[in-house]
């Protein structure tokens, strides 16, 4: 199986297709990379395919902020032009402009 190219990019603000939350992408897995327990906790009638990109989001809804793991098929571009209020934004990103966050430079070994 060849992973498909990700439709969304790190720093992009997206919203969930079904549930009322939005967030900024801080990481991408080319295919599903979470636990079987998490996978099986999703009701079968809405369970996404594993052979697609999955995105790690700094997410928010009307009540709280959290980290979400969402399949590409369940994401849409968020065109609200509003920044995300998640408290960890500064850990991953430098600036926000035109609906996109610029990732911080990272030094790796």
Long-range contacts (C-beta under 8 A, 24 or more apart in sequence): 1-31, 1-51, 3-30, 3-31, 3-51, 3-53, 4-30, 4-51, 4-52, 4-53, 5-53, 6-30, 6-53, 6-55, 6-72, 7-53, 7-72, 7-75, 8-53, 8-55, 8-72, 8-75, 8-77, 10-103, 11-93, 11-100, 11-101, 11-102, 11-103, 12-77, 12-99, 12-100, 12-101, 13-77, 13-78, 13-80, 13-83, 13-84, 13-99, 13-100, 13-101, 14-55, 14-57, 14-70, 14-75, 14-76, 14-77, 14-78, 15-75, 15-76, 15-77, 15-78, 16-68, 16-70, 16-74, 16-75, 16-76, 17-73, 17-74, 17-75, 17-76, 18-46, 18-74, 19-61, 20-61, 20-62, 21-59, 21-60, 21-61, 21-68, 22-59, 22-60, 22-61, 22-78, 22-80, 22-84, 23-57, 23-58, 23-59, 23-60, 23-68, 23-84, 23-86, 24-57, 24-58, 24-84, 24-86, 24-89, 24-92, 24-93, 24-101, 25-55, 25-56, 25-57, 26-56, 26-57, 26-58, 26-92, 26-93, 26-103, 27-55, 27-56, 28-53, 28-54, 28-55, 28-56, 29-53, 29-54, 29-55, 29-56, 32-71, 34-69, 38-69, 48-73, 48-74, 49-73, 58-84, 58-86, 58-88, 58-89, 58-92, 59-84, 59-86, 60-84, 60-85, 60-86
